[in-house]
Amino acid sequence: MKSLIDTIYALTHKSIDWIKEHIIKTSGALGDWNTGHIGQRNFVIAVSCIVGICSGLAAVILKNFIEFVKNFVFNTFPHDSYNLMLLITPAVGILITLVYVKFFVRDNLGHGITKILYAISQRGSNIAKHHSYSNIIASSFTIGFGGSVGAEAPIALSGASIGSNIGKMFGLDYKTVTLLMACGAAGGIAGAFKAPIAGMIFTLEILMLNLTMASIAPLLISAISSTAVTYYFLGRDVEFVASSVTDFNLWELPFYVALGLFAGLVALAFTRGMWFCERKMGAVHNIYKRWAIGCLVLGTLIFLFPPLYGEGYSTITSLLNGEYQSIIKDSPISLLGNNEITLLIFAFGVLIFKTFATASTTGAGGVGGTFAPSLFIGGVAGFVFAYGLNLLGLITLPIENFTLVGMAGVMSGVMHAPLTSIFLIAEITNGYQLLVPLMIASAVSYITIGIFEQQSIYTKPLAVEGKLLTHERDKTVLTLMHISSVIEKNFIVLSPKDTLGQLVQAITKSHRNLFPVVNLRGELIGVVLLSDIKEVMFNKDLYDTMQVREVMTIPPSFVEADEPMESVMNKFERTGAWNLPVLQNRKYVGFVSKSNIFSAYRQVLTQMSYE
């Protein structure tokens, strides 16, 4: 079986390589042609339209594939075994995904948005070609069979991969490839939600792409062209039909502020809960054992709380249209009684356990994102907030309105993206009459979670490692720089047992005034500075008796070969040194100097400029 899989894998990739070779030849010729005929700016705008169309088609394929898998599952299992289906099918879908990723993709698909951010900061905006389709296939099986995740992050990564690889095919530079990658991500989000404004703002807030006159036009064109494609194939219906939503009243505004505070705390709990659960699941190294544990937790939670099955969009639609009791009807908890208190407790349980369901899905090997879970949790949080206050009998709040605004509030907190949340909810529900409450709840939620967490669920893993780009230009440039590009190795290496005479001979052959001293294991134990031996280097009586170990000194600090550049600059600042040795596993690699870093800094700064 394994040999058959290896053969299929090899033939598939040979075919892809052959196609790629011919496409690259054609695209390279087109890239050269564009410079002299239509100009770079117009060429990028034209390519961004192509990227948007491709991203839109990817979104259409993903949506249809998920529906196809869902229909297959529901037609296979009779309705009278509904709860049994909820127990079994998510595990089957995640197992299919696990096998597909392990034997066919042979790469870690990871978290979609985090992978895009990592590609921008650490991989020159290069994303593997298989992400253009592998995330679509994997997430379709995961979600279609009931995995408690969303499809939007995978489609954003697929779009980004399309943009990145189209840019590379045309031989474009880093800044243009990055822009096209952002266009692909914007197109993916715009196509998935039919929300072009949210798609464009997503790249500015979450991907932290700087807004300039050179970048706004391609982003808009990509988002609009992607949305047009999805309109053509999927119709113009919004994602959530919210027929019961009404205009807001001014007296409700303080309650929207309170909802924003509640949403910020819910977002904090979701974010930290996801990190905690994923760390615990990651500690289980056997992938099949991890699958069994994750699916057992997921199946149990879905059995008790059926709204946790899949993306959960049908539950949100029910809440937005006043069909509250429908969300509990298939749960064993409904046996406790069909009353308002039971419904509120059930909804609160859904709110709490959605985090564990999502983390169990991804931890078990499923592929999906947190877009849909954050929207789901937000909608339920808004419902619990308004429904609970109404049960007290002191006030009557429009539950559907608070459900919708809660979606924006929690999403704003989870993603640290208030503008994306505001426009996304307005676009996918046609809820523009609630624009002011959306703004209030999103802003308050963002401020609330910012007190406890400076980074979003996507950015913290990279921020901890110093690999996150920000809107601060200096930090961004330093993050894009890598030690490997500025290491100097043209130094004569000495042994601690070398004599002063041998040192003098090395000085005559070297153009540097610095000499690393390395032991037999290749470990750096000191350095010799030319300025430190001026008094003895001309004393020939010491040439055979004095050894290098007697004149060497310990460097003021060391630099690791994979150390973030910002940390390296802090060491230069703290020590006042001009050169620092670079080590890898304690072994000598070379030296890095301030002058080389400054030169590389200017080059990266020039490459980053979009104007």
HELIX and SHEET records of a PDB file:
HELIX    1   1 LYS A    2  HIS A   37  1                                  36    
HELIX    2   2 GLN A   40  THR A   76  1                                  37    
HELIX    3   3 HIS A   79  SER A   81  5                                   3    
HELIX    4   4 TYR A   82  TYR A  100  1                                  19    
HELIX    5   5 VAL A  101  VAL A  105  3                                   5    
HELIX    6   6 GLY A  112  GLN A  122  1                                  11    
HELIX    7   7 LYS A  129  SER A  132  5                                   4    
HELIX    8   8 SER A  134  GLY A  144  1                                  11    
HELIX    9   9 GLU A  152  MET A  169  1                                  18    
HELIX   10  10 TYR A  174  PHE A  193  1                                  20    
HELIX   11  11 PRO A  196  GLU A  205  1                                  10    
HELIX   12  12 MET A  213  LEU A  234  1                                  22    
HELIX   13  13 LEU A  250  GLU A  252  5                                   3    
HELIX   14  14 LEU A  253  GLY A  282  1                                  30    
HELIX   15  15 ILE A  287  LEU A  304  1                                  18    
HELIX   16  16 PRO A  306  LEU A  308  5                                   3    
HELIX   17  17 TYR A  313  LEU A  320  1                                   8    
HELIX   18  18 TYR A  324  ILE A  327  5                                   4    
HELIX   19  19 PRO A  332  LEU A  336  5                                   5    
HELIX   20  20 GLU A  340  GLY A  363  1                                  24    
HELIX   21  21 PHE A  371  LEU A  391  1                                  21    
HELIX   22  22 ILE A  399  MET A  415  1                                  17    
HELIX   23  23 PRO A  418  THR A  429  1                                  12    
HELIX   24  24 TYR A  432  LEU A  434  5                                   3    
HELIX   25  25 LEU A  435  PHE A  452  1                                  18    
HELIX   26  26 LYS A  460  VAL A  464  1                                   5    
HELIX   27  27 ARG A  473  LEU A  480  1                                   8    
HELIX   28  28 ILE A  483  SER A  485  5                                   3    
HELIX   29  29 LEU A  500  LYS A  509  1                                  10    
HELIX   30  30 LEU A  530  ASP A  532  5                                   3    
HELIX   31  31 LYS A  540  LEU A  542  5                                   3    
HELIX   32  32 VAL A  548  GLU A  550  5                                   3    
HELIX   33  33 MET A  565  THR A  575  1                                  11    
HELIX   34  34 LYS A  594  MET A  608  1                                  15    
SHEET    1   A 2 LEU A 514  VAL A 518  0                                        
SHEET    2   A 2 LEU A 524  LEU A 529 -1                                        
SHEET    1   B 3 VAL A 559  GLU A 560  0                                        
SHEET    2   B 3 ASN A 579  GLN A 584  1                                        
SHEET    3   B 3 LYS A 587  SER A 593 -1                                        
END                                                                             
